[in-house]
Amino acid sequence: MPPLTVLVADEDPMARAALQEIYASVGMSSLAVASGEAFFAELSARVPDLCLLDMFLPDLFGTAAIEQINSRPELARAAVIAMSSRQDPNVLVQALNAGADDFLFKPIAGEELIARSRIAIQRRRSTSPLGGTRGSRRRDVTTLFCDVRGFTAVAATLDPEWVVELLNALFERLVAHVDARGGEVDKYLGDGLLAFFGARNGAEDKELHALEAALAMVSTAEDYSRESLVLGGRRLAVGAGIATGEVVIAPVGAFERKQVTAIGDSVNLASRLQAVAAEGEVLICERTFQRAQGAVLSPGPRRVELKGIAGEPLVYPVTGVRPEAWLR
């Protein structure tokens, strides 16, 4: 098995050398660069198992790099750990919100760096619900994007260690609702997550399962805000977007470094719906509403402008699922 590969981006030459030495001590292969331009040039040449990225490169702010990595399907297999010498929890929050798998404050202990690197790589490899495939296939899937609102403001008042513990504790509760309804979490995106329903088996009622999961997430975030001693009465909320449609499930990436992912307009639409959903709101697309066949409780449709989506599509805020929906 080839060694794990790491792309290190840090302006400080001494830091680059020290980080490479740590990785070499456990047999991991690393390449170090000093700028954002060199960083993306290397990513274009080959996709590493891990990107270790300083948040303050001379020509690139870390959040922009993280967002670009997560937006490119061919880079989906690369885990991202952000780092900074600025002991500022806002920097940590910005990195996690942008989609980093983990965050480390400098100076970084060697054992901790290796442990977190391996965990980030394993998590990124194991989070795809789409399974292995040697070719591409089409499937009708319901996509759920969920985002935690209020997290940035709360995190700014807490120590970084508490921020991580707070987010992990909430994610455990949110993910349980996806698992309980047959969905599968594809990846974590900072303080949000992406899940698919029907990705493996095209299950019937996947729209209702996704709706129930999202509504339960909204309720759970409210309960967690009331019960958490760490929050101290401060509020977290969930906003969610759901869309249904045909996607292509296929391995994407360089020949030896492919990762299975789903690509399709409905995935993008769910992301856009989540972005415009209010705190505590679940928004669904018109197709999902039609598929639910009257089982959805909604105050009615509205037209919204969505970034990258032509026109102003109809969207439906959902307040509940009729109990009799499961009897049809």
Secondary structure by P-SEA (a helix, b strand, c coil): cccbbbbbbcccaaaaaaaaaaaaaacccccccccaaaaaaaaaaccccccccccccccccaaaaaaaaaaccccccbbbbbbcccccaaaaaaaaaacccccccccccaaaaaaaaaaaaaaaacccccccccbbbbbbbbbbbbbbcaaaaaaaaccaaaaaaaaaaaaaaaaaaaaaacccccccccccccccccccccccaaaaaaaaaaaaaaaaaaaaaacccccccccccccbbbbbbbbbbcccccccbbbbbbbcaaaaaaaaaaaaccccbbbbcaaaaaaacccccccbbbbbbbcccccbbbbbbbcccccccccc
